[in-house]
Amino acid sequence: MKPALQFRLSQSLALTPQLQQAIRLLQLSQLELELELNTALESNPLLDMEAGDDAEGDDADAGDASETPESADEGATESENDPLDLDLALNESRGTAPDDESLEPQDAALPDLRDHLLWQLNLTPMSARDRAIAAAIIEAVDDDGYLGESDESIREALASLHTVAPEEVEAVRHRVQLFDPVGVASRSLKECLAVQLDVLDADTPGLELARTLVAEHLEALARQDRARLCQRLRVEAESFDTALALIRSLSPKPGANYASANAEYVAPDAYARKAGGRWQVSLAPGCQPRLGINEHYASLIAKAGREDAHYLKGQLQEARWLIKSLKTRAETMLKVATSIVRAQEAFLEFGPEAMRPLVLKDVAEEVGMHESTISRVTTRKYLHTPRGTFEFKYFFSSGVGTVDGGAASATAIQAMIRKLIDEEQPTRPISDQGLATELNRRGINVARRTVAKYREGMNIPSSNERSRLG
């Protein structure tokens, strides 16, 4: 074969560094953005954080800009060299909300379950060997207070310190079960409840029958009526009710009142409030850092040597790109949040049952962006409303047809199902078919299997499991 030259024409999409930066900033959460800007301010001498003149004035500007979605487009005419004329400085980004509805204050962290158990262990007389076994058991306890690991796993964890027998592990575990909360380190619900019953006074009303129910009929309690169990156990209804009340007073999850980690608090990225009969949207201060160019260093470019001037010019360009990307990010988030609020005004007015079907394509077409961009904006971004703080994605759901040719969102249907179940008679829970029939009667075309899928998605037990005695 002879060597030859060939020419081919092709098209390809190349993302410029500026576009790559804009996309990356768009998908950052508020906390990640804060860290990103701190890094940029430390590494780029051409960047400055400008102090706001008046926080209230800035908030007023932001509120006015949010009254119409076109406000975001109007801001795009400003020079990219100007600082972002937006809200508060970055170090105030987690401060007060732009409206009167501030978030609840953070509560003190609850004690950790394992720390609480270890504290008791330190106060309990034990040999060094038993103390090591107890510590291993406590470390293996889950957040609900149960021990899911086998004795063999615990023995392997202790292998470097002691060689222990299964009987030793069980003996120490039974001692830990008597720590506060009683029943911790149990392997099953039956064992957990039995331990709590064992520590009660012997003359506690209904104690013996409660022990029998827990040991032999615990599963039957969830699906059989009182008459059948009373007949099987040959006890009076009054005695049965006393024992049942005692069982219900126990804690099925002894570790539930203890936190495994400090609670996390969400900082909203946007706020929706009603003023003058209209829903308005404004961005949170953290989404609108006030960045500008350091004029002192910028003025040195003309006086600096070739290498220094090249470096400063590069930093100046990066600073301008970052400022423009932040501005684009804020404008995009405002457009998307405004579109969501406009589409879900019924939810804001009446609650989850009024949620409209909404998909990414709907918002993308309204704001003139690609669906992938909307997906980035709605991930880990939160909207604060009078009904609570929700991730942007919460407002999106597919639709189910109605008899009048309209559509109801999956979120609205789930809210209806939950309300129907909350209002059902405890002794006569509604089956999935019954729920589907009721929804059809209300004009929503939904099948039984769809109801079952939504119910399971909300972690609601089936009608058989929901059946309660009394």
C-alpha positions in Angstrom: 0.0 0.0 0.0 1.2 3.5 -0.8 1.1 6.2 1.8 -1.5 8.8 1.1 -2.9 11.9 2.6 -6.7 12.1 3.4 -8.8 15.0 4.5 -11.9 14.4 6.7 -14.4 16.9 7.8 -16.1 16.3 11.2 -17.9 18.1 13.9 -17.3 17.8 17.6 -18.4 19.7 20.7 -15.5 21.0 22.9 -16.3 22.5 26.2 -14.3 25.6 26.9 -12.8 26.0 30.4 -15.3 28.8 31.1 -18.3 26.5 30.2 -16.8 23.6 32.2 -16.5 25.9 35.2 -20.1 27.2 34.8 -21.4 23.6 34.7 -19.4 22.5 37.7 -20.6 25.5 39.8 -24.2 24.9 38.8 -24.3 21.4 40.4 -22.6 22.4 43.6 -24.6 22.6 46.8 -24.5 25.8 48.9 -21.9 24.4 51.3 -19.7 23.2 48.4 -20.0 26.5 46.7 -18.8 28.2 49.9 -15.8 26.0 50.1 -15.1 26.5 46.4 -15.1 30.3 46.7 -12.9 30.3 49.8 -10.4 28.3 47.8 -10.6 30.7 44.9 -10.2 33.8 47.2 -7.1 32.3 48.7 -5.4 31.3 45.5 -6.4 34.2 43.2 -5.1 37.7 44.3 -7.3 39.3 41.6 -10.5 38.3 43.5 -12.0 40.3 46.3 -15.0 39.8 48.5 -16.8 43.1 48.5 -18.7 44.2 51.7 -22.4 45.0 51.2 -23.5 48.5 51.9 -26.7 47.6 53.6 -28.1 44.1 54.1 -31.7 45.2 54.1 -31.2 47.1 50.9 -29.7 44.1 49.2 -32.6 41.9 50.4 -35.0 44.4 49.0 -33.3 44.4 45.7 -33.3 40.6 45.6 -37.0 40.5 46.5 -37.9 43.0 43.7 -35.8 41.0 41.2 -37.7 37.9 42.0 -41.2 39.1 41.4 -40.9 38.3 37.7 -38.8 35.6 36.0 -37.6 38.2 33.4 -35.6 39.9 36.2 -32.9 37.3 35.8 -32.5 38.1 32.1 -32.3 41.8 32.7 -29.3 41.3 35.0 -27.4 39.6 32.1 -26.8 42.9 30.4 -24.3 44.0 33.1 -20.6 44.1 32.4 -18.8 40.9 33.3 -16.1 43.0 35.0 -18.6 44.4 37.5 -19.0 42.7 40.8 -22.1 40.7 41.4 -24.6 43.3 42.7 -26.5 40.7 44.7 -27.0 39.9 48.4 -24.8 39.5 51.4 -21.1 38.7 51.6 -20.1 35.0 51.7 -19.3 35.1 55.4 -22.9 36.0 56.0 -24.3 33.4 53.7 -25.7 31.3 56.4 -27.4 34.1 58.2 -31.0 35.3 58.3 -33.5 34.6 55.6 -34.6 37.4 53.2 -38.1 37.2 54.5 -39.7 36.9 58.0 -39.8 33.1 57.9 -36.5 32.1 59.4 -35.4 28.6 60.0 -35.8 27.0 63.4 -32.8 27.4 65.7 -30.5 24.4 66.0 -31.1 22.3 69.0 -28.3 20.8 71.1 -27.1 17.5 69.8 -28.6 14.4 71.4 -26.3 12.0 73.2 -24.9 9.2 71.1 -26.3 5.7 71.9 -22.8 4.1 72.0 -21.3 6.8 74.1 -24.2 6.5 76.5 -23.6 2.7 76.8 -19.9 3.0 77.1 -20.4 5.6 79.9 -22.4 3.0 81.8 -19.9 0.3 81.0 -17.2 2.4 82.7 -19.3 2.5 85.8 -20.1 -1.2 85.9 -17.7 -3.5 87.8 -16.3 -6.0 85.3 -13.1 -7.8 84.6 -10.8 -6.5 81.9 -11.8 -9.5 79.7 -15.6 -8.9 80.1 -15.1 -5.2 79.6 -13.4 -5.8 76.3 -16.3 -8.1 75.2 -18.9 -5.5 76.3 -17.1 -2.7 74.4 -17.1 -4.9 71.2 -20.8 -5.6 71.6 -21.6 -1.9 72.1 -19.6 -0.9 69.0 -21.6 -3.4 67.0 -25.0 -2.2 68.1 -27.0 -0.4 65.3 -28.9 2.9 65.6 -32.1 1.2 66.7 -30.2 -0.6 69.5 -30.1 -4.1 68.0 -27.1 -6.3 67.6 -27.0 -7.7 64.1 -23.5 -9.2 64.2 -23.0 -12.8 65.2 -21.1 -14.0 68.2 -18.4 -15.3 65.8 -17.9 -11.8 64.3 -17.5 -10.3 67.8 -15.0 -13.1 68.8 -13.0 -12.3 65.6 -12.9 -8.6 66.5 -11.5 -9.5 69.9 -9.0 -12.1 68.6 -6.0 -9.7 68.9 -6.8 -9.1 72.6 -8.5 -12.3 74.0 -9.6 -15.7 72.8 -13.2 -15.9 74.0 -15.9 -18.6 73.9 -19.4 -18.0 72.5 -20.8 -18.6 76.0 -18.7 -15.6 77.3 -20.0 -13.4 74.6 -23.6 -14.3 75.4 -23.1 -13.9 79.1 -21.7 -10.4 78.7 -24.4 -9.5 76.1 -27.1 -10.3 78.6 -25.5 -7.9 81.0 -25.4 -5.1 78.4 -29.1 -5.7 77.7 -29.8 -4.5 81.2 -28.1 -1.2 80.5 -30.2 1.9 79.8 -32.1 1.7 77.5 -33.2 -1.8 78.6 -33.3 -4.3 75.7 -30.4 -2.8 73.9 -28.1 -5.4 72.1 -31.0 -7.7 71.5 -31.0 -9.8 68.4 -34.8 -9.7 67.7 -37.9 -7.8 68.6 -39.1 -10.7 70.6 -36.0 -10.8 72.7 -36.0 -7.0 73.1 -39.5 -6.9 74.5 -38.9 -10.0 76.7 -35.9 -8.3 78.3 -38.0 -5.2 79.1 -40.7 -7.4 80.6 -38.2 -9.2 82.7 -37.1 -6.1 84.6 -40.7 -5.2 85.6 -42.0 -5.9 89.1 -43.5 -9.3 89.4 -46.9 -7.8 90.5 -47.2 -5.7 87.4 -50.8 -6.2 86.0 -50.9 -8.4 82.9 -47.2 -9.3 83.1 -47.5 -13.1 82.8 -49.9 -12.9 79.9 -47.7 -10.3 78.2 -44.7 -12.6 78.5 -46.8 -15.4 76.8 -48.0 -13.1 74.0 -44.4 -11.9 73.3 -42.9 -15.3 73.5 -45.5 -17.3 71.5 -47.9 -15.0 69.7 -46.1 -11.8 68.8 -46.7 -12.2 65.0 -50.3 -13.1 65.6 -50.8 -9.8 67.4 -50.5 -7.9 64.2 -53.0 -10.0 62.2 -55.5 -11.6 64.5 -58.4 -10.1 66.4 -58.9 -10.1 70.2 -61.6 -12.7 70.2 -59.5 -15.3 68.5 -56.5 -14.8 70.7 -58.6 -14.7 73.8 -60.2 -18.0 72.8 -56.9 -19.6 72.1 -55.3 -18.5 75.4 -58.5 -18.9 77.3 -58.4 -15.5 78.9 -60.9 -12.7 79.5 -61.0 -9.8 77.2 -60.2 -7.4 80.0 -57.1 -9.3 81.0 -56.0 -9.5 77.4 -56.4 -5.7 77.0 -54.3 -5.1 80.1 -51.5 -7.3 78.8 -51.7 -5.7 75.3 -51.5 -2.2 76.8 -48.4 -3.3 78.7 -46.7 -4.6 75.5 -47.5 -1.4 73.7 -45.9 0.6 76.5 -42.5 -1.1 75.7 -39.9 0.3 73.3 -39.5 -1.8 70.1 -36.5 0.3 69.2 -34.6 1.1 72.4 -31.9 3.2 70.6 -34.4 5.4 68.8 -34.2 8.2 71.4 -30.4 8.5 70.9 -28.7 10.2 68.0 -26.0 8.4 66.1 -24.7 11.7 64.7 -25.4 15.3 65.0 -28.5 16.4 63.1 -27.8 18.0 59.7 -29.6 21.3 58.9 -30.4 22.3 55.3 -29.6 25.9 54.2 -32.2 26.9 51.7 -31.0 28.2 48.3 -34.2 30.1 47.5 -37.3 31.4 49.3 -40.9 31.4 48.2 -43.3 33.8 49.9 -46.7 35.3 49.2 -46.9 39.1 49.1 -49.7 41.2 47.7 -51.6 38.0 46.6 -48.7 36.8 44.4 -46.0 34.2 45.0 -42.5 35.7 44.8 -39.1 34.0 44.8 -35.8 35.3 46.0 -32.4 33.7 46.3 -30.7 33.0 49.6 -27.7 35.2 50.4 -25.4 32.2 50.0 -26.3 31.8 46.3 -25.3 35.4 45.7 -21.8 36.1 47.0 -20.5 39.6 46.2 -17.3 39.1 44.3 -15.3 41.7 42.5 -11.9 42.4 40.9 -9.0 43.6 43.2 -8.2 46.9 41.5 -4.9 47.2 43.2 -3.5 44.1 41.6 -5.3 44.8 38.3 -3.4 48.1 38.1 -0.1 46.3 38.5 -0.5 44.4 35.2 0.7 47.4 33.1 3.7 48.0 35.3 4.8 44.4 35.9 7.4 42.5 34.0 6.6 40.0 31.3 6.3 36.9 33.5 4.4 38.7 36.3 2.1 40.4 33.8 1.3 37.1 32.1 0.5 35.6 35.5 -1.7 38.5 36.6 -3.5 38.5 33.2 -4.3 34.8 33.6 -5.6 35.3 37.2 -7.7 38.3 36.0 -9.3 36.2 33.3 -10.0 33.4 35.8 -11.5 35.9 38.2 -13.8 37.3 35.5 -14.8 33.8 34.4 -15.7 32.9 38.0 -17.7 36.1 38.6 -19.6 35.5 35.3 -20.2 31.8 36.2 -21.5 32.7 39.6 -23.9 35.3 38.0 -25.1 32.7 35.5 -25.6 30.2 38.4 -27.7 32.6 40.4 -29.8 33.6 37.4 -30.4 30.0 36.4 -31.4 29.0 39.9 -33.8 32.0 40.1 -35.4 31.1 36.8 -35.8 27.4 37.8 -37.2 28.2 41.3 -39.6 30.8 39.8 -40.8 28.2 37.3 -41.3 25.6 40.0 -43.2 28.0 42.2 -45.4 29.1 39.3 -46.2 25.5 38.4 -46.9 24.4 42.1 -48.8 27.3 43.4 -51.6 24.9 44.3 -49.3 22.9 46.5 -48.2 26.1 48.3 -51.8 27.1 48.8 -53.4 23.7 49.7 -50.7 21.1 50.4 -49.4 17.9 48.8 -52.8 16.7 47.6 -52.8 19.6 45.2 -49.3 18.9 43.7 -49.4 19.1 39.9 -47.5 16.7 37.6 -44.2 18.3 36.7 -41.2 16.9 34.8 -37.8 18.3 33.9 -38.9 18.9 30.3 -41.7 21.3 31.4 -39.3 23.6 33.3 -36.6 23.2 30.6 -39.0 24.4 27.9 -40.2 27.3 30.0 -36.8 28.7 30.9 -35.2 27.8 27.5 -32.5 25.4 28.8 -31.6 21.8 28.4 -33.1 19.1 30.7 -29.6 18.2 31.9 -29.1 21.7 33.1 -32.4 21.6 35.0 -31.3 18.3 36.5 -28.1 19.9 37.8 -29.9 22.9 39.2 -32.5 20.7 41.1 -30.0 18.4 42.7 -29.1 19.3 46.3 -30.8 22.7 46.0 -33.6 23.6 48.5 -36.6 25.9 48.4 -38.0 27.3 51.7 -41.7 27.7 51.6 -44.4 28.3 54.3 -45.0 24.5 54.1 -41.4 23.6 54.9 -38.1 23.3 53.1 -38.0 20.9 50.2 -35.4 19.9 47.6 -36.2 21.2 44.2 -36.6 17.6 43.0 -39.5 17.1 45.4 -41.7 19.2 43.2 -41.2 16.9 40.2 -43.3 13.9 39.7 -45.0 12.0 36.9 -48.8 12.2 36.3 -51.7 9.8 36.4 -54.8 10.4 34.3 -58.1 11.6 35.7 -61.6 11.0 34.4 -61.9 14.6 33.1 -58.8 14.2 30.9 -56.4 16.0 33.3 -53.6 14.5 35.4 -52.8 14.1 39.0 -49.2 14.0 40.2 -47.7 10.9 41.9 -47.0 13.1 45.0 -50.6 14.2 45.2 -51.8 10.6 44.9 -49.4 9.5 47.6 -50.7 12.3 49.9 -54.3 11.1 49.2 -53.4 7.5 50.0 -51.7 8.5 53.2 -54.7 10.6 54.3 -57.1 7.7 53.5 -55.0 5.4 55.6 -54.7 7.9 58.5 -58.5 8.2 58.5 -59.3 4.5 58.3 -60.8 2.6 61.2 -58.0 0.7 63.0 -60.1 -2.5 63.2 -61.0 -2.3 59.4 -57.9 -1.1 57.4 -58.5 -0.4 53.8 -57.0 -2.8 51.3 -55.0 -1.7 48.2 -58.1 -2.5 46.1 -60.2 -0.4 48.4 -57.8 2.5 48.1 -57.8 2.2 44.3 -61.6 2.1 44.3 -61.8 5.3 46.4 -59.3 7.1 44.3 -61.3 6.1 41.1 -64.4 7.4 42.8 -62.6 10.7 43.2 -61.8 10.8 39.5 -58.2 9.4 39.5 -57.6 6.5 37.2 -55.2 4.3 39.2 -54.8 0.5 39.4 -54.4 -1.6 42.6 -50.8 -2.4 41.8 -50.0 1.3 41.4 -51.5 2.0 44.8 -49.5 -0.9 46.2 -46.3 0.6 44.7 -47.0 4.0 46.1 -47.9 2.6 49.5 -44.7 0.5 49.7 -42.7 3.6 48.6 -44.0 5.5 51.6 -43.1 2.5 53.9 -46.7 2.0 54.9 -47.5 -1.7 55.8 -50.2 -3.6 54.0 -53.8 -3.7 55.3 -53.1 -7.1 57.0 -50.1 -5.7 58.8 -51.9 -2.5 59.7 -54.7 -4.4 61.4 -54.8 -3.5 65.0 -56.6 -5.0 68.0 -59.3 -3.2 70.0 
